[in-house]
Amino acid sequence: MAKNTIHDRAYKADIIDRFQLKDTDMYLNLLIEFQSTVDKFMAFRMLTYVMELYRELIYNHKLTRLPVTFPLVYHGDAQWTAVPS
C-alpha cells in the first residue's frame, strides 16, 4: 500500500480535554482542531474525530456511557472562505 493514503491516516484532533461536571460522575470533552487552511470538508473531518474518540472510549476504555463532545475549529484571524452548505 502506498504511504500517506487514507488507510494510513491517523484521525486525531490536535487537543482533546476532558472535564468532569461538578458534583457528578459525568464528563464532557472539548475537541480542538487548529486549522491553517480552508477545508470544505472540515465538518466531516470533525465528525470523524468525534467518532474515533468514541470508538476509543468504547473499545479500549470499556465505557458504557459516552460523554458529550464539543468540537471546535480554530482558524486564527483569516477569513474562512469555504461555502457553508
N, CA, C and O of each residue as an XYZ file, in Angstrom:
340
protein
N       0.848     -1.179      0.000
C       0.000      0.000      0.000
C       0.894      1.243      0.000
O       1.919      1.279      0.680
N       0.501      2.244     -0.757
C       1.285      3.480     -0.846
C       1.203      4.245      0.469
O       0.194      4.196      1.172
N       2.272      4.944      0.785
C       2.285      5.760      2.001
C       1.343      6.942      1.855
O       1.051      7.394      0.748
N       0.875      7.430      2.993
C       0.019      8.619      3.055
C      -1.307      8.445      2.318
O      -1.853      9.416      1.795
N      -1.818      7.248      2.273
C      -3.151      7.036      1.727
C      -4.159      7.212      2.847
O      -3.784      7.358      4.010
N      -5.404      7.198      2.508
C      -6.460      7.369      3.504
C      -6.383      6.262      4.564
O      -6.789      6.475      5.706
N      -5.869      5.096      4.200
C      -5.794      3.981      5.145
C      -4.703      4.183      6.187
O      -4.766      3.600      7.269
N      -3.702      5.003      5.874
C      -2.613      5.255      6.814
C      -2.905      6.414      7.752
O      -2.269      6.543      8.798
N      -3.844      7.244      7.394
C      -4.053      8.495      8.097
C      -4.564      8.281      9.520
O      -5.465      7.475      9.755
N      -3.984      9.002     10.450
C      -4.457      8.966     11.840
C      -5.536     10.020     12.004
O      -5.322     11.191     11.690
N      -6.684      9.607     12.490
C      -7.799     10.532     12.683
C      -7.771     11.029     14.111
O      -8.489     10.524     14.974
N      -6.932     12.029     14.350
C      -6.773     12.554     15.696
C      -6.843     14.071     15.664
O      -6.235     14.714     14.809
N      -7.577     14.626     16.589
C      -7.643     16.076     16.730
C      -6.364     16.567     17.398
O      -5.606     15.780     17.964
N      -6.134     17.867     17.327
C      -4.928     18.440     17.927
C      -4.960     18.384     19.452
O      -3.957     18.055     20.085
N      -6.107     18.704     20.036
C      -6.231     18.702     21.504
C      -7.588     18.113     21.877
O      -8.609     18.449     21.276
N      -7.587     17.237     22.867
C      -8.838     16.752     23.456
C      -8.695     16.907     24.965
O      -7.836     16.280     25.585
N      -9.544     17.747     25.545
C      -9.545     17.933     27.004
C     -10.824     17.341     27.574
O     -11.891     17.421     26.965
N     -10.696     16.752     28.745
C     -11.837     16.127     29.417
C     -12.105     16.889     30.705
O     -11.188     17.176     31.474
N     -13.366     17.211     30.927
C     -13.762     17.964     32.115
C     -14.853     17.206     32.861
O     -15.830     16.757     32.263
N     -14.677     17.068     34.171
C     -15.721     16.447     34.971
C     -16.689     17.523     35.430
O     -16.280     18.584     35.902
N     -17.985     17.237     35.285
C     -19.004     18.176     35.734
C     -19.078     18.126     37.255
O     -19.121     17.052     37.854
N     -19.091     19.291     37.860
C     -19.036     19.415     39.317
C     -20.135     18.604     39.998
O     -21.300     18.636     39.602
N     -19.730     17.890     41.017
C     -20.640     17.096     41.857
C     -21.392     16.011     41.085
O     -22.498     15.632     41.472
N     -20.807     15.511     40.005
C     -21.420     14.419     39.246
C     -20.333     13.440     38.825
O     -19.143     13.687     39.023
N     -20.757     12.333     38.246
C     -19.804     11.402     37.648
C     -19.791     11.554     36.124
O     -19.310     10.677     35.406
N     -20.325     12.679     35.643
C     -20.420     12.919     34.200
C     -19.257     13.780     33.711
O     -18.715     14.609     34.441
N     -18.896     13.551     32.445
C     -17.791     14.271     31.828
C     -18.246     14.906     30.522
O     -19.253     14.512     29.935
N     -17.478     15.900     30.081
C     -17.632     16.407     28.725
C     -16.244     16.586     28.141
O     -15.268     16.807     28.860
N     -16.178     16.487     26.835
C     -14.911     16.618     26.121
C     -14.925     17.868     25.257
O     -15.952     18.234     24.685
N     -13.779     18.511     25.172
C     -13.579     19.626     24.247
C     -12.520     19.168     23.257
O     -11.375     18.908     23.629
N     -12.913     19.073     21.997
C     -12.036     18.603     20.935
C     -11.666     19.820     20.090
O     -12.540     20.442     19.487
N     -10.380     20.163     20.042
C      -9.929     21.377     19.348
C      -9.041     21.000     18.178
O      -8.116     20.200     18.317
N      -9.328     21.583     17.027
C      -8.515     21.397     15.828
C      -8.013     22.759     15.374
O      -8.810     23.669     15.144
N      -6.702     22.908     15.244
C      -6.098     24.135     14.728
C      -5.934     23.963     13.221
O      -5.214     23.074     12.767
N      -6.598     24.808     12.454
C      -6.642     24.655     11.007
C      -6.088     25.905     10.344
O      -6.651     26.989     10.499
N      -4.995     25.768      9.609
C      -4.377     26.939      8.976
C      -4.888     27.189      7.566
O      -4.712     28.285      7.034
N      -5.514     26.199      6.955
C      -6.043     26.369      5.596
C      -7.526     26.030      5.584
O      -8.024     25.321      6.459
N      -8.211     26.542      4.594
C      -9.649     26.270      4.443
C      -9.830     24.840      3.944
O      -9.152     24.409      3.011
N     -10.735     24.119      4.563
C     -11.057     22.748      4.157
C     -12.570     22.663      4.029
O     -13.285     22.759      5.026
N     -13.058     22.484      2.811
C     -14.515     22.473      2.609
C     -15.185     21.264      3.264
O     -16.407     21.233      3.408
N     -14.389     20.274      3.660
C     -14.931     19.098      4.341
C     -14.584     19.088      5.833
O     -14.501     18.025      6.447
N     -14.382     20.271      6.409
C     -13.999     20.364      7.818
C     -15.053     19.750      8.739
O     -14.703     19.084      9.714
N     -16.313     19.959      8.450
C     -17.366     19.384      9.295
C     -17.278     17.859      9.296
O     -17.451     17.226     10.337
N     -17.011     17.278      8.144
C     -16.863     15.828      8.054
C     -15.637     15.353      8.825
O     -15.692     14.331      9.510
N     -14.522     16.091      8.718
C     -13.320     15.734      9.489
C     -13.595     15.757     10.976
O     -13.186     14.849     11.700
N     -14.292     16.795     11.444
C     -14.584     16.894     12.876
C     -15.491     15.757     13.331
O     -15.309     15.209     14.418
N     -16.468     15.403     12.499
C     -17.327     14.260     12.809
C     -16.493     12.989     12.927
O     -16.718     12.180     13.827
N     -15.535     12.811     12.025
C     -14.655     11.649     12.061
C     -13.840     11.625     13.352
O     -13.678     10.568     13.963
N     -13.325     12.784     13.771
C     -12.551     12.858     15.013
C     -13.402     12.464     16.215
O     -12.946     11.729     17.091
N     -14.632     12.952     16.253
C     -15.526     12.610     17.371
C     -15.825     11.110     17.358
O     -15.804     10.465     18.406
N     -16.104     10.556     16.180
C     -16.396      9.121     16.083
C     -15.191      8.271     16.501
O     -15.360      7.246     17.162
N     -13.992      8.681     16.127
C     -12.795      7.937     16.521
C     -12.555      8.034     18.028
O     -12.121      7.066     18.652
N     -12.838      9.197     18.609
C     -12.744      9.338     20.062
C     -13.726      8.388     20.744
O     -13.358      7.695     21.692
N     -14.963      8.352     20.273
C     -15.962      7.459     20.857
C     -15.578      5.993     20.678
O     -15.776      5.185     21.586
N     -15.031      5.645     19.512
C     -14.582      4.265     19.284
C     -13.509      3.884     20.320
O     -13.540      2.793     20.889
N     -12.575      4.795     20.548
C     -11.516      4.564     21.543
C     -12.121      4.363     22.939
O     -11.727      3.450     23.665
N     -13.072      5.214     23.305
C     -13.679      5.122     24.638
C     -14.481      3.835     24.811
O     -14.477      3.246     25.892
N     -15.163      3.398     23.764
C     -15.988      2.190     23.846
C     -15.128      0.934     23.893
O     -15.307      0.087     24.768
N     -14.203      0.813     22.958
C     -13.471     -0.451     22.811
C     -12.218     -0.565     23.676
O     -11.878     -1.662     24.120
N     -11.536      0.536     23.919
C     -10.297      0.444     24.706
C     -10.494      0.800     26.173
O      -9.746      0.328     27.029
N     -11.486      1.621     26.471
C     -11.712      2.029     27.862
C     -13.011      1.465     28.425
O     -13.351      1.705     29.584
N     -13.729      0.717     27.602
C     -14.937     -0.017     28.027
C     -16.012      0.874     28.639
O     -16.728      0.449     29.546
N     -16.131      2.118     28.145
C     -17.192      2.991     28.641
C     -18.541      2.511     28.143
O     -18.665      2.036     27.014
N     -19.534      2.636     28.977
C     -20.890      2.265     28.579
C     -21.763      3.498     28.363
O     -22.871      3.406     27.834
N     -21.247      4.651     28.780
C     -21.952      5.919     28.578
C     -20.939      6.916     28.024
O     -19.895      7.159     28.629
N     -21.258      7.485     26.875
C     -20.316      8.389     26.209
C     -20.504      9.828     26.684
O     -21.634     10.263     26.909
N     -19.409     10.564     26.837
C     -19.510     11.967     27.243
C     -19.943     12.851     26.071
O     -19.731     12.508     24.908
N     -20.539     13.967     26.390
C     -20.836     14.971     25.372
C     -19.501     15.519     24.880
O     -18.602     15.785     25.678
N     -19.372     15.686     23.576
C     -18.132     16.188     22.998
C     -18.426     17.418     22.155
O     -19.273     17.388     21.263
N     -17.715     18.500     22.449
C     -17.858     19.747     21.706
C     -16.660     19.914     20.776
O     -15.543     20.128     21.247
N     -16.874     19.820     19.455
C     -15.772     20.057     18.522
C     -15.625     21.558     18.244
O     -16.614     22.271     18.071
N     -14.379     22.017     18.205
C     -14.088     23.430     17.976
C     -12.937     23.533     16.986
O     -11.906     22.883     17.154
N     -13.119     24.361     15.944
C     -12.052     24.607     14.967
C     -11.544     26.018     15.173
O     -12.315     26.978     15.168
N     -10.224     26.135     15.355
C      -9.611     27.458     15.451
C      -8.875     27.723     14.154
O      -8.006     26.952     13.747
N      -9.234     28.828     13.507
C      -8.660     29.164     12.209
C      -7.868     30.465     12.251
O      -7.418     30.928     11.203
N      -7.683     31.059     13.394
C      -6.939     32.309     13.504
C      -7.753     33.491     12.998
O      -8.983     33.461     13.005
N      -7.056     34.526     12.562
C      -7.703     35.766     12.120
C      -8.166     35.730     10.672
O      -8.980     36.561     10.268
N      -7.665     34.786      9.884
C      -8.008     34.739      8.463
C      -9.487     34.391      8.276
O     -10.076     33.675      9.086
N     -10.063     34.902      7.212
C     -11.481     34.648      6.920
C     -11.648     33.224      6.389
O     -10.867     32.768      5.553
N     -12.666     32.532      6.878
C     -12.999     31.202      6.399
C     -13.800     31.355      5.117
O     -14.860     31.980      5.130
N     -13.322     30.799      4.012
C     -13.946     31.046      2.714
C     -14.688     29.848      2.149
O     -15.224     29.938      1.045
N     -14.741     28.737      2.856
C     -15.470     27.573      2.363
C     -16.970     27.874      2.392
O     -17.460     28.583      3.271
N     -17.672     27.331      1.428
C     -19.124     27.528      1.341
C     -19.788     26.766      2.482
O     -19.551     25.569      2.642
N     -20.624     27.446      3.285
C     -21.253     26.801      4.442
C     -22.498     26.007      4.075
O     -23.598     26.349      4.510
N     -22.342     24.959      3.287
C     -23.514     24.161      2.897
C     -23.369     22.728      3.334
O     -24.260     21.915      3.089
